[in-house]
Amino acid sequence: MKREGWFAPYFHTYFWRFLMIIALGALTIFSASSLMYTSGFLISKASIPPENILMIYVPIVGVRAFGTSRAVIHYVERLVSHDTILRILSRMRIRLYNILEPQALFLSSRFRTGDILGMLADDIEYLQNVYLRTVFPSIIALLIYAAAVISLGTFDVAFALLMGLYMLVLVVVLPLVSLLLTRSRQRQVKQERNRLYQKLTDAVLGMGDWVISGRQDQFVATYEADEKLVARTDGALRQWARLRMFIGQAIVGLAVLSVIYWAAGEYQSGAIAGTLIAAFVLVVFPVADAFLPVSDAVEKIPQYRNSLERLSGVEEAKDSIPGVQGEAGRADTAVLAETATKTIQETRQAHIELRNAGFRYAAGDDWSIRDLNLDIPQGRKIAVIGRSGAGKSTLLKVIQGVIAPSIGSAVINGVDASAYGEMIPKIIAVLNQSPHLFDTTVANNIRLGGPDASDEDIKRAGELAKLDTLISSLPEGYDTPVREAGQRFSGGERQRIALARILLQNTPVVVLDEPTVGLDPRTERELLATMFEAMKDKTVIWVTHHLVGAEQMDEVIFMENGIVEMRGTHAELMAREPRYRRLYELDRPSGFLGEFAEK
């Protein structure tokens, strides 16, 4: 299905608003021009003793009327245009979120944090400016151009053509020259600023390591050097902008001299009254104000194009994820998936099956997983073990339906896992090695697992996660702020809060994606004991690098290069697989077995 662009849908949706904005903008210029024309006439007329006060009374009223209307129309135009653009901006941000959200599990590997921040904070803003600073001013300038030439043509066709030539330079020639001269630099500035986003966010995320290594001064120096490069290119653009403005003002000055010369000739020939000379001259200035911004508007086009390329790129990345199912692809199975989800929620029974499942990210790539056969009925607990790159993460994505197998099948209660889409969180909860705690209270972080949960539900989940001692030590209990990224708590405490969130979510299946990495052995043992006790009635799929706690599982699967090398219960593998036995002994500190068994 053809993707919609980032401009066309909004032109269609807000066509009448756009038409109103353009009309109001043109009326603003018309009112300003009428104000200057009437003012010039009034000043000239008032300098000559009028035969009757009524001769200047009408121009006085006109000056007041046009002066007031110009301000009012301009205010209304700004109000309507900014309201419309903010609506478009909101829809653009929602659209970008909807593009990024299905790629959540891929974002860290496909995009840098700086890229994402750049798209959210920078690219969308640039597309907003397309309307405010390019489209509307350019259309209004063209309308005023046509109106000015036609109006002058009623007095003198030859002079109208001359003035049309001046205006053509301002509206077309100067903008095109500006675009040609600055195109590469505009793109360069945009790209360099994006690189600064990336470098700064990378440095902020690793600030502790910079300080510990004593190399923070080196980072500051390199960052300032990069900023100077951007400033140098930006300075060249500003220098050209000043020169361009000078050229534009010179053309306006030439137009003023031409109008004076023409009006004087017309007066001398008796075609116009002398009081209209100043009126014609003063009109040039507000009309020129409509033309001068066009060059700057056109000059920004390369930056808009760069933003469009990035946004289109992230949209293409979504579509290129093998096996990711869009709305159209799920249409035929959506009803089945919804029915299956309701049944699973009612019965608390989810049966996961993989049949000869294999997956690779692109044709010709190595298989991430292949020939996988798993039968996981409700309540079964399996451990998936293997070193980094063995295919464990890909297996989890297949089970969660984030990607569909390239060959074979992955189903939950007989329905393709990839068909469940956004309903998957009602079936499968995930606790990974670094769950994010938001900068709010403990209760709110747990409530993420069940937005409608009561305070009692949260306390119950906290008790299951063995948070009682921690909560009782906090100054405000569950209302204690966790601080940014949960910095108030240790790694084990953060995992228990995240565990309470998962328990509140209360799904029949829980995926544990190495949740104890980085914890000390004692904290790891205590956390594992808590997890297994709290999830005794749930299906548990536990992905880990090592074998601590493997004896608690119904089945242990050892993966290597995307295939299952060993599988069986812990006791079976200990008895028949020397390699497994050696790994278990190396992975387990002396005396751990008895201590863990006691717990």
NORTA-V928821 format. One record per pair of residues at least 4 apart in sequence whose ideal C-beta (glycine too) atoms are under 8 Angstrom apart, sorted by the first residue. I is the first residue (numbers start at 0). GAP is how many residues later the second one is. D is the distance in Angstrom with one decimal. If there is no record, write none. Layout:
BEGIN
I:GAP:D  I:GAP:D
END
This chain:
BEGIN
0:325:7.7  0:327:5.8  2:309:7.9  2:312:6.1  2:316:7.7  3:4:6.6  3:5:5.1  4:4:7.0  5:86:7.0  5:121:5.9  5:302:6.0  5:305:6.1  5:306:7.8  6:4:6.3  6:120:7.8  6:123:7.0  7:4:6.5  8:4:6.1  9:4:5.7  9:78:4.9  9:81:7.3  10:4:6.3  10:7:6.6  13:4:5.5  13:70:5.5  13:73:7.4  13:74:6.9  14:4:6.3  15:4:6.4  16:4:6.4  16:63:6.6  16:67:4.7  17:4:6.4  17:66:7.3  17:113:8.0  17:118:7.8  18:4:6.2  19:4:6.1  19:60:5.9  20:4:6.2  20:56:6.3  20:59:5.6  20:60:4.6  20:63:6.7  20:115:5.8  21:4:6.3  21:114:6.2  21:117:5.3  21:118:6.0  21:121:7.3  22:4:6.2  23:4:6.4  23:49:5.7  23:52:5.9  23:53:3.6  23:56:6.5  23:57:7.9  24:4:6.9  24:52:5.4  24:56:7.9  24:111:6.0  24:112:7.6  24:115:4.2  25:4:6.2  25:114:5.3  25:117:5.0  25:118:6.5  25:121:7.9  26:4:6.1  26:46:5.0  26:50:7.8  27:4:6.4  27:42:6.2  27:45:4.9  27:46:4.6  27:49:5.7  28:4:6.1  28:111:6.7  28:115:5.3  28:257:6.2  28:258:7.0  28:260:7.4  28:261:4.9  29:4:6.1  29:117:7.8  30:4:6.2  30:35:5.2  30:38:4.8  30:39:3.8  30:42:5.8  31:4:6.6  31:34:7.8  31:38:5.1  31:254:3.7  31:257:7.3  32:4:6.1  32:250:5.1  32:253:4.7  32:254:5.8  33:4:6.0  33:28:7.3  33:32:4.5  34:4:6.0  34:28:6.5  34:31:3.9  34:32:5.4  34:35:5.7  34:251:7.6  35:4:6.3  35:243:7.8  35:246:3.9  35:247:5.4  35:249:6.3  35:250:5.5  36:4:6.5  36:242:4.6  36:243:7.6  36:245:6.5  36:246:4.9  37:4:6.1  37:21:5.3  37:24:4.2  37:25:5.2  37:28:6.0  37:241:7.3  38:4:6.3  38:24:5.5  38:240:8.0  38:243:6.4  39:4:6.4  39:236:7.9  39:237:7.9  39:238:3.6  39:239:3.7  39:240:7.5  39:241:6.6  39:242:4.1  39:243:7.6  40:4:5.9  40:18:5.6  40:234:5.5  40:235:6.3  40:237:7.1  40:238:4.3  41:4:5.9  41:14:6.2  41:17:4.0  41:18:6.4  41:20:7.8  41:21:5.9  42:4:6.7  42:235:6.1  43:4:7.4  43:230:6.9  43:231:3.9  43:232:7.6  43:233:7.0  43:234:4.8  43:235:7.2  44:5:6.6  44:10:6.5  44:11:5.3  44:14:6.4  44:230:4.9  45:4:7.6  45:10:5.6  47:227:7.3  49:5:4.1  49:6:5.5  50:4:6.3  52:4:5.9  53:4:7.1  55:4:6.0  56:4:6.6  57:4:6.3  58:4:6.3  59:4:6.7  60:4:6.0  61:4:5.9  62:4:5.9  63:4:6.2  64:4:6.0  65:4:6.0  66:4:7.1  67:4:6.1  68:4:5.7  69:4:6.1  70:4:6.3  71:4:6.4  72:4:6.1  73:4:6.4  74:4:6.2  75:4:6.2  76:4:6.0  77:4:5.9  78:4:6.2  79:4:6.2  80:4:6.1  80:50:7.6  80:51:6.5  80:55:6.6  81:4:6.1  81:50:7.7  82:4:6.6  83:4:6.5  83:47:7.8  84:4:6.1  84:43:5.5  84:46:5.5  84:47:5.8  85:4:6.4  86:4:6.6  87:4:6.2  87:40:7.0  87:43:7.1  88:4:6.4  88:35:6.4  88:36:7.9  88:39:5.0  89:4:6.5  90:4:6.2  91:4:6.3  91:32:5.1  91:35:6.3  91:36:7.6  92:4:6.4  92:27:7.2  92:31:5.9  93:4:6.3  94:4:6.5  95:4:6.3  95:23:6.3  95:24:6.9  95:28:6.6  95:215:6.9  95:218:7.7  96:4:5.8  97:4:7.8  98:4:7.5  98:215:5.9  98:216:5.4  98:219:5.5  99:4:7.3  99:7:6.7  99:16:7.1  99:214:6.9  101:216:6.1  101:222:6.3  102:4:5.6  102:7:6.8  102:211:7.9  102:214:6.8  102:215:5.5  102:218:6.7  102:221:7.9  104:292:6.0  104:295:7.9  104:297:5.3  105:4:5.0  105:211:7.8  105:215:6.2  106:4:5.5  106:9:6.8  109:207:5.7  110:4:4.5  110:5:5.6  110:203:7.1  110:206:7.8  111:4:7.4  111:86:5.0  111:89:7.4  111:90:7.2  112:4:6.3  112:85:7.6  112:88:4.5  112:89:7.2  112:92:6.8  113:4:6.0  113:80:7.0  113:81:7.8  113:83:3.9  113:84:3.1  113:85:7.1  113:86:6.9  113:87:4.3  113:88:6.7  114:4:6.5  114:79:7.1  114:82:7.5  114:83:6.6  114:195:7.5  115:4:6.3  116:4:5.6  116:5:7.9  116:80:5.6  116:84:6.0  117:4:4.7  117:5:6.4  117:75:7.8  117:76:4.9  117:79:4.5  117:80:7.7  117:192:7.4  118:4:4.7  118:5:7.1  118:191:6.0  118:192:6.5  118:195:6.6  119:4:6.6  120:4:6.9  121:4:6.6  121:71:7.2  121:72:7.3  121:75:7.3  121:185:7.4  122:4:6.6  122:184:3.9  122:187:5.6  122:188:5.8  123:4:6.5  123:183:7.9  124:4:6.7  125:4:7.3  125:64:8.0  125:174:7.7  125:177:5.6  125:178:5.7  125:181:4.4  126:177:6.7  126:180:5.9  126:181:7.3  126:184:7.7  127:4:6.7  128:4:4.6  128:5:6.9  128:171:6.7  128:175:7.6  129:4:5.2  129:5:5.9  129:174:5.3  130:4:5.0  130:5:6.1  131:4:6.4  132:4:6.5  132:160:7.5  132:163:7.3  132:164:5.3  132:167:6.6  133:4:6.0  133:163:4.1  133:164:7.0  133:166:6.2  133:167:7.2  133:170:7.4  134:4:6.4  135:4:6.2  136:4:6.1  136:153:7.6  136:156:5.0  136:157:6.3  136:160:5.3  137:4:6.6  137:156:5.7  137:159:5.7  137:160:7.3  138:4:6.5  139:4:6.3  139:150:6.0  140:4:6.1  140:30:5.5  140:149:5.0  140:150:5.3  140:152:7.8  140:153:5.1  141:4:6.5  141:29:6.9  142:4:6.3  143:4:5.9  143:143:6.0  143:146:4.6  143:147:7.5  144:4:6.5  144:19:7.5  144:22:5.3  144:23:7.8  144:26:5.6  144:146:7.3  145:4:6.2  146:4:6.1  147:4:6.3  147:15:6.9  147:16:7.8  147:19:6.6  147:139:5.7  148:4:6.1  148:11:5.3  148:12:7.8  148:14:7.0  148:15:4.5  148:18:7.4  149:4:7.3  149:10:7.8  150:4:7.9  151:4:6.7  151:7:6.2  151:8:3.7  151:11:5.6  151:12:7.9  152:4:5.2  152:7:4.0  154:4:7.1  154:5:7.5  154:111:7.2  154:116:7.4  154:117:7.5  155:4:6.2  155:106:7.0  155:110:7.3  156:4:6.5  157:4:6.7  158:4:6.3  158:99:7.8  158:103:5.0  159:4:6.1  160:4:6.6  161:4:6.9  161:96:6.5  162:4:6.3  162:92:6.4  162:95:7.0  162:96:7.6  163:4:6.0  164:4:6.9  165:4:6.9  165:85:5.8  165:88:6.7  165:89:4.7  165:92:7.3  166:4:5.7  166:88:7.9  166:120:7.8  166:124:6.0  167:4:5.3  167:5:6.5  168:4:4.5  168:5:5.8  168:82:5.7  169:4:5.8  169:78:6.0  169:81:6.0  169:82:7.7  169:118:7.2  169:121:3.9  169:122:6.6  169:124:6.9  169:125:7.7  170:4:7.0  170:120:5.4  170:123:5.5  171:4:6.2  172:4:6.3  173:4:6.1  173:70:6.6  173:73:6.5  173:74:6.3  173:77:7.8  173:120:7.9  173:121:5.0  174:4:6.2  174:119:5.1  174:120:4.4  174:122:7.4  174:123:3.9  174:124:7.2  175:4:6.4  175:122:7.2  176:4:6.2  177:4:5.9  177:62:7.3  177:66:5.6  177:117:4.7  177:118:7.9  177:120:6.5  177:121:4.9  178:4:5.8  178:119:5.2  178:120:5.9  178:122:6.4  178:123:7.8  180:59:6.3  181:4:5.2  181:55:5.9  181:58:6.1  181:117:5.3  181:120:7.6  182:4:6.8  182:118:7.9  182:119:4.8  183:4:6.1  183:118:7.7  184:4:6.3  184:48:5.6  184:51:6.2  184:52:5.6  185:4:6.6  185:51:7.0  185:113:6.7  185:114:6.9  185:115:7.9  185:116:4.0  185:117:5.2  186:4:6.2  186:115:4.7  186:116:7.1  186:118:7.7  186:119:5.4  187:4:6.1  187:45:5.6  188:4:6.2  188:41:6.4  188:44:5.2  188:45:5.7  188:48:6.8  188:114:7.5  189:4:6.6  189:112:7.4  189:113:4.8  189:116:4.6  189:117:7.4  190:4:6.6  190:115:6.8  191:4:6.6  191:34:7.4  191:37:6.4  191:38:4.6  191:41:6.8  192:4:6.7  192:37:6.2  193:4:6.6  193:116:7.9  194:4:6.2  194:31:7.1  195:4:5.9  195:27:7.7  195:30:6.0  195:31:6.8  195:34:6.6  196:4:6.2  197:4:6.1  198:4:6.2  198:24:6.4  198:27:6.7  199:4:6.3  199:23:7.1  200:4:6.3  201:4:6.4  202:4:6.4  202:7:6.5  202:16:5.6  202:20:7.2  205:4:6.1  206:4:6.4  207:4:6.1  208:4:6.0  209:5:5.8  209:6:4.8  209:9:5.4  210:5:5.5  214:4:6.5  215:4:6.4  216:4:6.2  217:4:6.4  218:4:6.0  219:4:6.2  220:4:6.4  221:4:6.5  222:4:6.4  223:4:6.4  224:4:6.9  225:4:6.8  226:4:6.1  227:4:6.2  228:4:6.8  229:4:5.9  230:4:5.9  231:4:6.8  232:4:6.8  233:4:6.4  234:4:6.3  235:4:6.6  236:4:6.3  237:4:6.6  238:4:6.6  239:4:5.9  240:4:6.3  240:55:7.0  240:58:7.9  241:4:6.5  242:4:6.5  243:4:6.3  243:51:5.6  243:52:8.0  244:4:6.2  244:47:7.3  245:4:6.2  246:4:6.6  247:4:6.5  247:40:7.9  247:43:7.7  247:44:5.0  247:47:6.8  248:4:6.3  248:43:7.9  249:4:6.4  250:4:6.4  251:4:6.5  251:32:6.7  251:33:7.5  251:36:4.4  251:40:7.6  252:4:6.6  253:4:6.3  254:4:6.3  254:29:5.4  254:33:7.2  255:4:6.5  255:25:6.0  255:28:5.2  255:29:8.0  256:4:6.3  257:4:6.1  258:4:5.8  258:21:5.3  258:22:5.2  258:25:5.8  259:4:6.2  259:17:7.2  259:21:5.7  260:4:6.5  261:4:6.3  261:18:7.9  262:4:6.3  262:9:6.8  262:13:6.9  262:14:4.3  262:17:4.8  262:18:6.8  263:4:6.3  263:13:6.5  264:4:6.4  265:5:4.2  265:6:4.6  266:4:7.4  266:5:5.7  266:6:7.2  266:7:5.1  266:9:7.7  266:10:6.0  271:4:4.7  271:5:7.7  274:4:7.1  275:4:6.0  276:4:6.5  277:4:6.0  278:4:6.8  279:4:7.8  282:4:6.1  283:4:5.9  284:4:6.7  285:4:7.4  286:4:7.1  287:4:6.0  288:4:7.8  292:4:5.8  293:4:6.2  294:4:6.2  295:4:7.0  299:4:6.1  300:4:6.2  301:4:6.4  302:4:6.6  303:4:6.3  304:4:6.3  305:4:6.7  306:4:6.3  307:4:5.9  308:4:6.0  309:4:6.7  310:4:6.5  311:4:6.2  312:4:6.3  313:4:6.8  314:4:6.8  315:4:5.9  316:4:7.1  317:6:6.8  318:5:7.7  318:7:7.7  320:82:6.8  321:37:7.5  321:38:7.6  321:39:5.8  321:40:7.0  321:81:6.4  321:82:8.0  321:84:6.5  322:36:7.1  322:80:3.9  322:81:3.6  322:82:7.0  322:83:6.9  322:95:6.4  323:78:7.2  323:79:6.3  323:80:7.8  323:94:7.7  324:4:4.2  324:5:5.0  324:76:8.0  324:79:6.4  324:93:4.7  324:94:6.8  324:96:7.0  325:4:7.2  326:4:6.9  329:4:5.2  329:7:7.3  329:88:7.7  329:89:5.3  329:91:5.8  332:4:5.6  332:82:6.3  332:83:6.2  332:86:3.9  333:4:6.3  333:85:7.0  333:87:7.9  334:4:6.3  335:4:6.1  335:79:5.1  335:83:6.9  336:4:6.3  336:78:5.2  336:79:7.9  336:82:4.4  336:83:4.8  336:84:7.1  336:86:6.2  337:4:6.7  337:85:6.8  338:4:6.5  339:4:6.2  339:72:7.0  339:73:4.7  339:74:7.2  339:75:4.7  339:80:7.7  340:4:6.4  340:79:6.6  340:82:4.5  340:85:5.6  340:86:6.5  341:4:6.3  342:4:5.9  342:6:7.9  342:70:6.8  343:4:7.3  343:5:6.5  343:6:5.0  343:68:7.6  343:69:6.2  343:82:7.5  343:83:5.6  343:164:6.2  344:81:6.1  347:30:7.2  347:160:5.0  347:189:7.9  348:29:4.5  348:64:7.8  348:159:6.6  349:28:5.8  349:62:5.8  349:63:6.3  349:77:5.5  349:78:7.8  349:158:4.5  349:159:5.1  349:189:6.4  350:25:7.2  350:26:5.2  350:27:6.4  350:61:7.0  350:62:5.5  350:63:7.9  351:22:7.0  351:24:4.2  351:47:6.2  351:58:7.7  351:59:7.5  351:60:5.4  351:65:7.6  351:157:7.0  351:187:7.2  352:21:6.8  352:22:5.6  352:23:7.3  352:56:7.7  352:57:7.5  352:58:5.2  352:59:7.9  353:18:5.1  353:19:6.1  353:20:4.3  353:44:7.0  353:45:7.5  353:51:7.7  353:54:6.9  353:55:7.2  353:56:5.0  354:18:6.1  354:53:5.4  354:54:4.9  354:56:7.9  355:15:5.9  355:16:7.4  355:17:6.4  355:51:6.7  355:52:3.8  355:53:7.6  356:12:6.6  356:14:7.9  356:15:4.4  356:16:7.6  356:17:8.0  356:41:6.1  356:48:4.3  356:50:7.3  356:51:3.8  356:52:6.5  356:53:5.4  357:9:5.5  357:11:6.0  357:12:3.9  357:13:6.3  357:14:7.0  357:47:6.1  357:48:5.7  357:49:4.4  357:50:5.6  357:204:8.0  358:8:7.0  358:9:5.2  358:10:5.3  358:11:7.8  358:35:5.7  358:39:6.1  358:44:6.3  358:46:5.3  358:47:4.9  358:48:7.9  359:5:4.6  359:6:6.6  359:7:4.9  359:8:5.8  359:46:5.6  360:4:5.4  360:7:6.7  365:196:7.5  366:195:5.0  367:23:5.2  367:26:4.0  367:194:5.4  368:22:4.3  368:25:5.1  368:26:5.6  368:29:7.0  368:190:7.8  368:193:4.5  368:194:7.5  369:37:7.9  369:192:5.3  369:193:5.8  370:37:7.9  370:192:6.1  370:193:7.8  371:23:6.8  371:36:7.3  371:191:7.7  371:192:6.7  373:8:7.6  373:183:7.7  375:4:5.1  375:6:6.4  375:163:6.0  375:165:7.0  376:162:7.7  377:130:6.1  377:161:5.7  378:158:6.4  378:159:7.1  378:160:6.0  379:159:5.7  379:160:8.0  379:174:5.2  379:175:7.2  380:151:7.9  380:158:7.2  380:159:4.2  380:161:7.2  380:171:7.1  380:172:5.0  380:173:4.9  380:174:7.7  381:158:7.4  381:159:5.8  381:160:7.1  381:171:5.9  381:172:6.4  381:173:4.6  381:174:7.3  381:175:6.1  382:159:4.8  382:160:7.9  382:161:6.3  382:166:7.8  382:167:5.2  382:170:4.3  382:172:7.4  382:173:4.8  382:174:7.0  383:8:5.3  383:11:6.4  383:157:6.8  383:158:6.9  383:159:4.8  383:160:7.4  383:173:5.0  383:175:6.3  384:159:5.9  384:160:7.3  384:161:7.4  384:162:6.5  384:165:7.2  384:171:6.3  384:172:6.9  384:173:5.1  384:174:7.1  385:4:3.1  385:5:7.1  385:6:5.6  385:159:7.7  385:172:6.1  385:173:3.8  385:174:6.0  386:158:6.7  386:173:7.7  387:157:7.4  389:169:4.3  389:170:5.6  389:171:6.8  389:172:7.1  390:4:5.8  390:168:5.3  390:170:7.4  390:171:4.0  390:172:7.7  391:4:6.7  391:151:4.7  391:167:6.1  392:4:6.6  392:120:7.7  392:150:7.5  393:4:6.5  393:9:7.5  393:168:7.6  394:4:6.4  394:148:7.7  394:164:7.4  395:4:6.1  395:34:7.9  395:115:5.9  395:117:6.3  395:145:7.4  395:147:6.2  396:5:4.2  396:6:4.9  397:4:7.7  397:5:5.9  397:6:7.5  397:7:5.8  397:12:4.9  397:19:6.9  398:11:6.4  398:18:6.3  398:29:7.3  398:112:7.2  398:142:6.6  399:17:6.8  399:24:5.8  399:28:5.7  399:30:7.3  399:111:7.1  400:9:7.4  400:11:7.7  400:15:7.3  400:16:3.6  400:17:4.3  400:18:7.1  400:19:5.2  400:20:7.2  400:23:5.4  401:16:7.7  402:15:7.1  403:6:7.1  403:12:6.7  403:13:7.6  403:14:4.0  404:4:6.2  404:5:5.4  408:7:7.0  409:6:7.0  409:7:4.6  409:8:7.5  410:4:6.0  410:5:5.8  410:6:6.3  411:5:5.2  411:8:6.8  411:15:6.4  414:4:5.5  414:5:7.1  416:7:7.6  419:4:4.7  419:7:6.7  422:4:7.0  423:4:5.6  424:4:7.1  424:80:7.2  424:82:7.3  425:81:6.6  426:80:5.7  426:81:6.6  426:82:5.9  427:79:5.8  427:81:4.5  427:82:7.3  427:83:6.0  428:20:7.4  428:73:4.6  428:76:4.6  428:78:4.3  428:80:7.3  428:81:5.1  428:82:7.1  429:72:7.7  429:80:7.6  429:81:4.6  429:83:6.2  430:4:6.4  430:64:7.5  430:67:5.8  430:68:6.2  430:71:5.1  430:79:6.8  430:80:7.3  430:81:5.4  430:82:7.0  430:84:4.8  430:100:7.9  431:81:4.1  431:82:7.0  431:83:6.5  432:80:6.4  432:81:4.5  432:82:5.8  432:83:7.7  432:84:4.3  432:85:7.0  434:59:6.8  434:60:6.9  434:63:3.6  434:66:7.6  434:80:7.9  435:49:6.8  435:50:7.7  436:8:5.1  436:45:4.9  436:48:6.3  436:49:3.1  436:52:7.6  436:57:5.8  436:60:6.3  436:61:7.3  437:6:7.2  437:7:5.9  437:10:7.6  437:44:7.5  438:42:7.2  438:43:7.0  438:44:6.4  438:45:4.7  438:46:7.5  439:4:4.2  439:5:6.4  439:41:6.7  439:42:7.0  440:4:7.0  440:35:7.8  440:37:6.7  440:38:5.0  440:39:6.3  440:40:5.8  440:41:7.0  441:4:6.5  441:29:7.1  441:32:7.2  441:35:7.8  441:36:5.0  441:37:7.4  441:38:5.5  441:40:5.9  441:55:6.2  442:4:6.0  442:12:7.1  442:15:5.3  442:35:4.0  442:36:6.1  443:4:7.3  444:37:6.0  444:41:7.7  444:52:5.8  444:53:8.0  444:56:6.5  445:7:7.9  445:12:5.1  445:15:5.9  445:16:6.6  445:32:7.6  445:51:6.4  445:54:4.7  445:55:5.0  445:58:5.8  446:4:6.3  446:6:5.5  446:11:6.1  446:54:7.9  446:57:7.2  447:53:5.5  448:4:7.4  448:12:7.3  448:51:7.6  448:52:4.0  448:53:6.1  448:54:7.2  448:55:3.7  448:56:3.7  448:57:7.7  449:7:6.6  449:54:4.5  449:55:6.2  449:56:7.2  452:4:3.9  452:5:5.7  452:8:7.8  452:51:5.6  453:4:7.2  454:4:6.4  454:23:7.4  455:4:6.3  456:4:6.5  456:47:6.3  457:4:6.3  457:20:6.3  457:42:7.5  457:46:6.7  458:4:6.4  458:19:7.0  459:4:6.7  460:4:6.4  460:39:4.3  460:40:7.5  460:42:4.6  460:43:4.2  461:5:4.0  461:6:7.0  461:9:6.1  461:16:7.1  461:38:4.9  462:4:7.1  462:5:5.9  463:36:7.1  463:39:5.1  463:70:4.5  464:31:4.8  464:32:7.4  464:34:4.4  464:35:3.9  464:38:6.1  464:65:6.4  464:69:6.5  465:30:6.4  465:60:7.8  465:64:4.7  466:4:5.2  466:29:5.4  466:30:6.9  466:33:5.9  467:4:6.2  468:4:6.6  469:4:6.9  469:19:7.8  469:23:5.8  469:26:7.0  470:6:5.5  470:7:6.1  471:5:7.6  473:4:7.9  473:6:4.1  474:5:6.1  475:4:4.4  475:5:8.0  479:8:7.6  480:7:7.3  481:4:4.8  481:5:7.8  481:6:5.3  481:7:6.6  481:15:7.3  482:4:4.6  482:5:4.5  485:8:4.6  485:11:7.2  488:4:3.7  488:5:5.0  488:8:7.0  489:4:7.0  489:33:7.9  490:4:6.5  490:27:5.7  490:28:5.5  490:32:7.4  491:4:6.6  491:27:5.5  491:31:4.0  491:34:7.4  491:35:5.9  492:4:6.6  493:4:6.4  494:4:6.1  494:20:5.8  494:21:7.4  494:24:7.4  494:32:5.8  495:4:6.6  495:31:6.9  495:34:7.1  496:4:6.7  497:4:6.6  497:17:7.8  498:4:6.3  498:16:7.9  498:28:7.7  498:31:7.0  498:32:6.4  498:35:7.1  499:4:6.3  500:4:6.6  501:5:7.9  501:8:6.2  502:31:5.8  502:32:7.9  506:31:7.5  507:30:6.0  507:31:6.2  508:29:6.6  508:30:4.4  508:31:8.0  508:32:7.1  509:25:5.6  509:28:5.2  509:29:7.1  509:30:5.5  509:31:7.5  510:30:4.9  510:31:7.9  510:32:7.3  511:19:6.8  511:28:6.5  511:29:7.1  511:30:4.3  511:31:6.8  511:32:7.7  512:30:5.1  513:29:5.9  513:30:5.5  513:31:6.5  514:12:7.3  514:16:7.4  515:7:7.9  515:8:4.3  515:11:5.8  515:12:6.4  515:28:7.7  515:32:7.7  516:28:7.4  518:4:4.4  518:5:4.4  518:8:6.7  519:4:6.8  520:4:6.4  520:27:7.9  520:68:6.1  520:71:7.4  521:4:6.4  522:4:6.1  523:4:6.2  523:24:6.6  524:4:6.3  524:23:7.4  524:24:7.8  524:67:7.3  524:70:7.0  524:71:5.7  524:74:6.6  525:4:6.5  525:73:7.3  526:4:6.3  527:4:6.2  527:20:7.1  527:21:4.6  527:24:7.7  527:68:8.0  528:4:6.2  528:67:7.4  528:70:4.5  529:4:6.1  530:4:5.9  530:9:7.9  531:4:6.8  531:8:7.6  531:17:7.4  531:20:5.3  534:5:5.4  539:13:7.9  541:11:6.8  543:4:7.8  545:37:7.9  545:41:4.4  546:9:7.9  546:33:8.0  546:36:6.1  546:37:4.8  546:40:4.6  546:41:6.8  547:39:6.3  547:40:6.5  547:44:7.3  547:48:7.9  548:4:7.7  548:47:7.0  549:6:5.3  549:20:4.9  549:34:7.2  550:19:4.4  550:20:7.6  550:42:8.0  552:16:7.7  552:17:6.5  553:15:6.9  554:12:6.5  554:13:6.8  554:14:6.2  555:10:7.7  555:11:6.8  555:12:6.6  555:13:6.9  555:14:5.5  555:17:5.8  555:24:7.9  556:7:5.7  556:9:7.6  556:10:4.7  557:6:7.1  557:7:5.1  557:8:4.0  557:9:6.8  557:15:7.6  557:22:6.6  558:4:6.9  558:5:5.9  558:6:6.7  559:5:4.4  565:7:5.9  565:11:5.4  565:13:7.5  565:14:5.8  566:6:7.9  567:4:3.7  567:5:4.9  567:8:7.6  567:9:7.9  568:4:7.0  569:4:6.2  570:4:6.3  571:4:6.3  572:4:4.7  572:7:4.3  572:8:7.6  573:6:6.6  573:7:5.4  573:10:6.6  576:4:6.4  577:4:6.3  578:4:6.4  579:4:6.2  580:4:6.4  581:4:6.2  582:4:5.9  583:4:6.0  587:4:5.1  587:5:6.7  590:4:6.1  591:4:5.7  592:4:6.2  593:4:6.5  594:4:6.9
END
